[in-house]
Amino acid sequence: MITAPAGYGKTTLLADFVHSIDVPVCWYSFNVEDEDPKLLLEGILSSISSRFPGFGQFPISQLTTASDIRNNPRHLLEIMIKEINNSLPDYLVLILEDYHLIEHSEPAKVILNLLLEQIPENCNFIITSRTQVEIPVISKLTLRNQVSILEMSHLSFTADETKCLAAACFGQNLTSQEADNLVKKTEGWAISLMLHLNNLSTSNFSKRPEITKDQVFRYMTTEVFEKQSLDIQQFLLASSTIYDMESEFIEQLIPNVNYLKVMSYLAQQNLFLQCVDIKARHYRYHQLFRDFLQEKLRQDDPTQFGILHFKAALLYEQDHQLIKAVTHYHNAGKYHEVARIIKDAGPDLLKAGKWSIMQRWFKMLPTNLRASDPELVLLDVQCLSHLGDIKKAHELLASLFNKLSGDEDWLLKAETLSWRGAMFRLGGYFKEAKINILAAIRLLEDHHGPAELLGACHRRLGDIYKDQGQFPSSIKQLRLAQRYYSSIFDIGALALVHNSLGVTYKRLGQLTKAKMYLEKARVGWMKINNLGELAATLNNIGIIYQRFGQYNLALDVFHSGLEKAKETGHLRIEAVIKISIADTLRDLSRFDEALKNYYEGIELARQSMEATFIAYATAGIGETYRLLEQYDRAKTLLEEARYQTEDQKQPYEKALFDVQLGIIDYETGLFERAKMKLSNAGKHLRIMGDRDALAKVYFHLAQVSFLSREYNAAAEWLNKASKLADKLGYENFMVIEGKKTLPLVHYGVSLGIGEGRFVRVLEKIRSLNEMEQARDIADKSKSSNLKTKHDIVAHALGCSKIILNNHQIKDIDWRSSRAKEMFFYLLIYPSGRTREQITTALWPDSSPAKGSSNFHINMFRARRALFPAVFSLEDSKYKINPDLRVWFDVAEFERLIAIAGKYPKDEQQSIALERAEEVYSGAFLTEFYTEWVEDRRRELEHAYLGILSLLADFQAEKGNIDKALTLLEKLLSIDPYQEDVYCRIMRLHLERKNRSLALLIYQKYLNTFAKEKEKDALSGIRDLCHKFCLDKYPQTSRVINT
């Protein structure tokens, strides 16, 4: 990521980088239209296909036919990523420029988050922005050391760099002091430096004033703007009103202008113009130049500035581009027009879940206008409540309520009371919530108020009863709300009621009925495209899948909901989904991940002032620590959660948390206290009608009875739990709880309780345990089947080759010899090497940056040649995946030498050395000449020569002279400068009385060392010859003396 303001050279840096790197680069510059996720994906795909013709036809066809990709962006991203992996043969870099232009678009951020979350292995991203890049996955990638960041401080010129710039580009030789002063004045800002140096002469350097942004603007005025004709000046000022200049809008904004002719002229003059779309005649000024033009117009002619923005606002409103229209009304100072659009479009935007947009519009309004209009205040309250700012919403409602008086304000008063009740409920103040909502209902009934508002009041009252565990009363109020909403056919309102009914039936354990209502809600939200409320409903659907033990499906649904909650800025729904994800991960014994999600959920709940969610998350953390048998910590957290719910008069949640405290009691040996606590909680849950929680209570009462050796009581409680499971239609809670109570489950099996139910439960527990064990193995390697599917045979001695699944990897598959060398380098170091060690070994002369680039490119190529999981990264060290069964001839060679070293000089040592000699089929990696290879080659060759020497001695001692001679001659063929080997060969020949062969070896020796040694250095051979030849063969003396 490269983040810095305008004028710091981000684009110049990228252009230089593109020319220096030897891989394909795809470049896409964002524009404001890319706030639409469909256009964003089309642009990225187009940039890749321009570099790789034929790429992306299938993703583009899918994108074209998709009605609204926001409903399922993950599917399209998976198609695109699969296409990149399968269709692109090599490493590539994808540059995404000017992220700041789309930073306010939640849908666009969701797309980029998904894309970065699943970065294809052959793809590196570079993102530039004038602002900080706030994409959720960035923090995760940063923790994995998968992100490098260049900021303004990195791009600011230093004094030494300024001296180089002045000399290279302007022919000026600055002193160190001059360069230092210039950097201090400009703060290293590239464009300011360039302007300074352009006009600078070293003789009057010290007299130059500091150049600020205002002075840069003045420079643009004198050197650029004033050099244009009056007509062009007027066009520049007027056209800068619109960020994206299109002929249709410019020609209406500026009458009697030849748009095409003027833009052609500006392009020729290189007046800070960017062509966005040549066919559509769509242009854009460089942001710094546009800022200058707008500031000049505002200062020189504020009236004209306002008129142009007002005209632009009217044009965009006529074109139904309300976001742009509101921005221009704001710039024109037409705040009442902004308020009008908020009131006209606000209700529909709220129903569609576009709360962030509404909140940006509200911030444009002056405080007095925002607070004086009751209709605006109520819209603001709704927006704030959805975004989780409950405190601010409370303050606005209190202020508005105090201003309302008299019967003429009855409708506003009723609506205010209804929303106050909603705010109190979200804060956990149920008594106050009921008082306000019942007062609103009375007002509306007395005045025959609108069905929409009456429906909202009854729905909110139903939600309060649901939160308090009064489920029959909740259903009654929700059905009343359903009746009111049905009379006006309000899809969004009906979806809200269906969601609440689904949650109520879910708590009653009637999951089939709950799923039916939640599906109705889901369809409703999708019809009106309200992604925020859709996220809440998806969370409830995910919980049902979790109850049925369909964990992967549940997690998929949760994550889908989380994406939509983030996209819409729905903090409270983000919080509850995080807690639901944590519950599921806890069931799967993924405790670290569960705790992380609980804590994230608590933080989000605090931001949105959701007291109930905070209590649930706190209890969830406590339950996790209970499962980890950290009982003191668990008890403290659960008591804290229980206190919160008791303080807020939430008997339902209090009963649930009492169950968890009862479990801790019996697990710590307090059986009687546990029975009492569980029994009391069970009574409350039975009255409330929560059969799901009650079934769990019965199961734990069975366990505490079993531990107390009250086996008949244990059997009775198991029977009760089993019968409730029959009514619920699921038994997965027994599987989760049974993992820690296996003796009880076996007891249920032995008694045949529930017609084989506990046999099924036991099988599911075993299956879940196997899945967890498999997960533990998979955590070490991306594929748990690597040992059987991806075994490798690697030869580095002699002719190098690698065989994968009985298939030899061809040189063309590596795409570069360095990728192949990297693989062998890591084979040589099985314990792993750091990236710095690898780059130093393979690219010793490269700069750190170039070495790092080479490393990543060739790491990708090696993975592509073999398979993605061939390497692993542990403790900052890369290594061959330790789960693989790799046969490597060098490792085998050294293993056999080590075995031989364990034996004395006997037959077993000889066998090990013979096997090592067979493995060594030639010099190490003869096609590579880097220093590490040559060093290793010498080491292995030296070891091999030692083996040949030892084996020759073995064979000679056994009387196998021919074999001994063969081994020694092989040794000489590799290293002909070993004098003692010549002696040994001659000795063997002479012992066999083969004088002529001995003399031939001697002659070979003389020829080899003729240029290397003086005559007096041949004493070893001479002594040997005298000893074995002179006495017995005097006639050889002439030859020897010669």
Secondary structure, DSSP 8 states (H G I E B T S, - for coil): -EE--TTS-HHHHHHHHHHH-SS-EEEEE--GGGGSHHHHHHHHHHHHHHHSTTTTHHHHHHHHH-S-GGGSHHHHHHHHHHHHHHH--S-EEEEEE-GGGSTT-HHHHHHHHHHHHT--TTEEEEEEESS----THHHHHHHTT----B-HHHHS--HHHHHHHHHHHH-----HHHHHHHHHHHTT-HHHHHHHHHH--GGGGGG-----HHHHHHHHIIIIITTS-HHHHHHHHHHTTSSSEEHHHHHHHSTT--HHHHHHHHHHTT-SEEEEETTTTEEEE-HHHHHHHHHHHHHH-HHHHHHHHHHHHHHHHHTT-HHHHHHHHHHTT-HHHHHHHHHHHHHHHHHTT-HHHHHHHHHHS-HHHHHH-HHHHHHHHHHHHHHT-HHHHHHHHHHHHHH--SGGGHHHHHHHHHHHHHHHHHTT-HHHHHHHHHHHHHHHHHTT--HHHHHHHHHHHHHHHHHTT-HHHHHHHHHHHHHHHHHHT-HHHHHHHHHHHHHHHHHTT-HHHHHHHHHHHHHHHHHHT-HHHHHHHHHHHHHHHHHTT-HHHHHHHHHHHHHHHHHHT-HHHHHHHHHHHHHHHHHTT-HHHHHHHHHHHHHHHHHTT-HHHHHHHHHHHHHHHHHTT-HHHHHHHHHHHHHHHHHTT-HHHHHHHHHHHHHHHHHTT-HHHHHHHHHHHHHHHHHHT-HHHHHHHHHHHHHHHHHTT-HHHHHHHHHHHHHHHHHHT--HHHHHHHTT-HHHHHHHHHHTTTTTHHHHHHHHHHHHHHHHHHHHHHTTSS-TTHHHH--EEEE-BSS-EEEETTEE--HHHHSSHHHHHHHHHHHH-TT-B-HHHHHHHH-TTS-HHHHHHHHHHHHHHHHHHS-GGGEEEETTEEEE-TTS-EEEHHHHHHHHHHHHHHS-SSHHHHHHHHHHHHH--SSBTTT--SHHHHHHHHHHHHHHHHHHHHHHHHHHHTT-HHHHHHHHHHHHHH-TT-HHHHHHHHHHHHHTT-HHHHHHHHHHHHHHHTTT--GGGGHHHHHHHIIIIITT-GGGHHHHH-
